Amino acid sequence: MVIESIGSVLKKKGHAICSVTPDAAVYDAIALMAAKNVAAVLVISHGNLVGIISARDYGRKVVLEGKSSRDVRVQEIMTTSLVTITPETTVLDAMELILVIIFGTFRF
């Protein structure tokens, strides 16, 4: 069995990402998610990954608090505690990492 790397998956899928800047209005981030049919977009500042904003962040931190998505900036609600991997990471290791994050200690 050949264990594929994330890099080889990205070569097939493509390297396009959806991103916004920290000072963008949350409305613009949500509009981009809708246009691209994704549930989250990366937050990039000066070429560096600084966060991620998801539809869940929007629901919990804007809608449920009665705020306006046009008035709230992405940096106010984005998640900044990120876990990243490299292109050399295997798909199996990435899957395990996701399971550990969601469920705690987990081993295949």
N, C-alpha and C positions, 0 to 999 in steps of 0.2 A: 504494500500500500504506500503510495506516494503522499507525503504530507505537504500540502501546498503552503506557500508563504503568502502573507498579506500583499506583498509587492507583486507577486504573480497574479493575484486576483485583481489588483488595481490596474495592471497592464491590460487585462481583458475588459474590465468594466470602464476604465477611464479615470482620470485624475481630477475631473471637474468637482468643485465644491461650491456650496452656497454659503455666502458669508455676509455679514454686516459689520459696521464699526460700532464701538461702544457708545458713541454719541448719537447713533441713529434712533429715531422714534421706534418704539415697540410696534406701532402700526406698520411701519415699513418692513420690519422683520416678519410679522405675521403675513403681510401681503406677499413677501417673497416665498414663504413656506407654502402658501396657497398656490402660487404660480408654478412652483417646482414640485408640488405634491409631496412635500417632506414634512416631518414632524419637528424638525429642529434645524437651526443654522449655526455655523461657527461664528464666533466673534473675533475679528482680526484687527489688531492695532499695530501700525507701522511694520507690517509683515509678520507679526508674532501672534500666535494663538493665545488669547487672553480669557476666553470663556466660550460658553455655548448657551443658546437660548432656545427653549422648547415651547411647544404649544401648552404643555403642562405648566411651565413657569408662568406663561401668560394667564392661564386660567386661574391659578392660585394667587398670583401676585398683582394682577391687574383687575381682572373681572370680579373676583370674589371680594376684593377690597374697594370696589366701586370707583376705580381710577379710569382715566381716559388713556387709551393706547397711543393717542397722538401727543399726549403731554408727558408720558413716562419714557425715559431713555433706556435703551438696552442695558447699559451698565448698572442701572438700578435693580434689575431683576435677573441678570444672567448668572449662571452657575460658573464659579471660578475654580472649584476644586476638581480638576480634570485628571483623568487617567489616560495616558497615551501609550501607543505602541509604535514600533518601527516597521518598515517594510519587510524586515527579516523575520519578524515574529511569525510563527506558524499559525495557520487558521485554528488548529487544535488548541494552541496556547491562548489565543485570543478568546476562543469560546470558553475556556476554563476561567480566564480572568473575568469575563462577564458574569459567569455563574458565581464566582467568589464574591464579586461586588453585590450581586443581587441576594444571594442566599448565605453568604459567609463561607467558611471553609468547605471546600468541595474538591474532590480529586476523581479523575476518570479511572 
